[in-house]
Amino acid sequence: MKVRIETHGCKLNTADSQRLANEFARSGYNLCGTDETPDVFVLNSCTVTHVADKKARQALSKARKSFPDAIVVAAGCYAQSGTADLEELASTDLVIPNTRKSEIVSIVSSRAGLDWQESGDADSGQIQLLGRTRGAVKIQEGCDQICSYCIVPKVRGRERSVPEAEIIRQVQVLCSTGCPEVVLTGTQLGSYGFDLENTGLVDMIRSVLEQTDIRRLRVSSLQPAEFSDELLDLWDGVGKDRLCPHFHIPLQSGSDRILELMRRRYTGEGYLEAIRSAKAAVAGCSVTTDVISGFPGESEDDHLRTLEVLRSAELADAHVFPYSVRPGTSASHLDDRVDVQTQALRAEELRVAADEMARNHRISFVGSVRSVLWEGARGTSGLTDNYLRVRLEPGEITVVARGNGDGLVEDVKFNRLEGLQLVGSPVV
């Protein structure tokens, strides 16, 4: 049986898909490529916005048309929040919410008429990397913060941490199979360990670095209040040259009034203080963010304050999303909605500012050298340790024959910026 897994949304979904791929593999399934016809198609969906829901429905419809004989499975967060809606779609055979994601392989096997029995060992070395060059390891799941706009607590549940020993095991297994980079991911990383004894985020990261051979370790997302000196010291201490100098710190709004309505636990100035701390502690780091435009009650002054904070932060990139009503959240009951046209105009202004920041940030690295992890053919596309997209000069791509390039890490000197992509030459 051949299975294909399509992943939408966050790095936590990538970690879930990676784990699911290995569960299928250990149960005798073959993961098929894009040029093969699967017997089972699994969509690991996102539901963070109404656009994400629409993309999920479109992907399921496309899968049904492309693979009419396959078992089409809707899984993930949209399967949790919109179970009834997805069950009504003619394109889906199975809808499996997050509360039953550990049963996906057995449910699919039962539908296929197979006598399901998991075989193999999680440590067997047969690791499927859906991201091709980097592995994702989930350190915790769920969120207790209940931001007013966010559906995640309803689809992911309460916060719970993965035991430190299990995280270390997973990282070392990935490392031993040749994976050069691992991303530690979760919904609320900063609260890691609150439900465990004698550990926390800093202790866990230190243990992973000390007890594994992973070459590059990346932390996916942190809240502004979580940037302690103890945490940042890791980058120049035990994690020097291994902890990736990239931080994703969600902003959402620069207006203190809107942040309070969102139930975020920081102010605009507090956000900027976190950015300054990160940049001061980790030289050459990149900081990315998320911003929501047009939250209910947002005035023009609130929007301008967000623009001000965004520009002051001088970030590497910002993902801008117009506010999307999520049924079941408290913000869905707020009055004073911002009209769609105003939302779109404000989002465009934020994106223009973000693009200007992104260009300025990248230009600052022209002439410098950084390590690049290639994806696919060597030199065509890769990511620096600080999360900047890179390619080699056209004449440099075929200079050295090193297979297809997946997993290769090499130093590159950046010659110029083309669009938002750095172009460089390998350092011999």
Secondary structure, 3 states (H helix, E strand, C coil): CEEEEEECCCHHHHHHHHHHHHHHHHCCCEECCCCCCCCEEEEEECCCCHHHHHHHHHHHHHHHHHCCCCEEEEEEHHHHHCHHHHHCCCCCCEEEEHHHHHHHHHHHHHHHCCCCCCCCCCCCCCCCCCCCCEEEEECEECCCCCCCCCCHHHHHCCCEECCHHHHHHHHHHHHHCCCCEEEEECCCHHHCCCCCCCCCHHHHHHHHHHHCCCCEEEECCCCHHHCCHHHHHHHHCCCCCCECCEEECCCECCCHHHHHHHCCCCCHHHHHHHHHHHHHHCCCCEEEEEEEECCCCCCHHHHHHHHHHHHHHCCCEEEEEECCCCCCCHHHHCCCCCCHHHHHHHHHHHHHHHHHHHHHHHHCCCCCEEEEEECCCCCCCEEECCCCEEEECHHHCCCCCCCCCCCCEEEEEEEEEECCEEEEEECC
